[in-house]
Amino acid sequence: MKVPFDKLDKAFENRLRLQIMSVLMVNDRYDFNSLKELLDTTDGNLASHLKALEKEEYILVHKSFLGRKPNTTYESTEKGKKAFRMHLDALEQLIKQQKTK
């Protein structure tokens, strides 16, 4: 039986992008600083991976102000949720196939 590597989404090959999407799948929105703290990463690293997910149209970016302070939040799109579920399904199939060998 063919291993379903072609069903894996390259956007989620990076650990940080996988973590970001995991957080956004179970939360309506999450702000930049909370993501940075939760994922224990730097501003630049987080920003570049968020940009990659935004480019794929897997997340939406919302910019606002809380008082005078800028606040950026992120949410997953329907396209992103579907792609992430498909990626997880492919991983699950891969694991199941390896267990039967």
C-alpha positions in Angstrom: 0.0 0.0 0.0 1.3 3.5 -0.9 2.3 5.7 2.0 0.2 8.9 1.8 3.1 11.4 1.9 1.4 13.4 -1.0 -1.5 14.1 1.3 0.8 15.9 3.8 0.6 19.7 3.6 4.1 21.3 3.2 2.8 24.4 5.1 2.7 22.3 8.3 6.1 20.6 7.9 7.6 23.2 10.3 7.1 22.5 14.0 6.1 26.1 14.8 3.5 26.3 12.0 2.0 23.1 13.2 1.9 24.5 16.8 0.3 27.8 15.6 -2.4 26.0 13.7 -3.0 23.6 16.7 -3.6 26.6 18.9 -5.8 28.4 16.4 -7.9 25.3 15.8 -9.1 25.3 19.4 -9.3 29.0 20.0 -11.4 31.6 18.1 -8.5 34.1 18.1 -5.1 34.3 19.7 -2.9 37.4 20.0 0.8 37.7 19.0 2.3 38.1 22.4 0.3 35.2 23.9 1.4 33.0 21.0 5.0 34.0 21.4 4.9 33.2 25.1 3.0 29.9 24.7 5.3 28.7 21.9 8.5 30.0 23.5 9.8 31.7 20.4 11.2 35.0 19.2 9.2 37.9 17.6 11.0 37.4 14.2 10.6 33.6 14.1 6.9 33.8 15.0 6.2 36.6 12.6 7.8 34.8 9.7 5.8 31.6 10.3 2.6 33.6 10.7 3.3 35.3 7.4 3.8 31.9 5.7 0.4 30.7 7.0 -1.2 34.0 6.0 0.2 33.7 2.5 -1.4 30.2 2.2 -4.7 31.9 3.4 -4.8 29.5 6.4 -5.0 32.4 8.9 -6.5 35.8 9.1 -4.7 38.7 10.8 -6.6 41.4 12.8 -4.9 44.6 13.8 -6.4 46.9 16.4 -5.5 49.1 19.3 -6.1 48.5 23.0 -5.9 52.0 24.3 -2.7 53.3 22.6 -1.1 49.9 22.3 -1.3 47.9 19.0 -2.8 44.5 19.3 -2.6 41.8 16.6 -4.7 38.7 16.7 -4.9 35.7 14.5 -7.6 33.2 13.6 -7.8 30.2 11.3 -9.8 30.4 8.1 -12.1 27.7 6.9 -9.5 26.8 4.3 -6.8 26.6 7.0 -9.0 24.4 9.2 -9.8 22.0 6.3 -6.1 21.8 5.3 -5.0 21.2 8.9 -7.6 18.4 9.3 -6.5 16.8 6.1 -2.9 17.0 7.2 -3.7 15.3 10.5 -5.8 12.6 8.7 -2.8 11.9 6.4 -0.5 11.6 9.5 -3.0 9.2 11.1 -3.1 7.1 8.0 0.6 7.0 7.8 0.8 5.9 11.5 -1.8 3.2 10.9 0.0 1.9 7.9 3.3 1.7 9.8 1.6 -0.2 12.6 0.4 -3.0 10.3 3.8 -3.7 8.8 
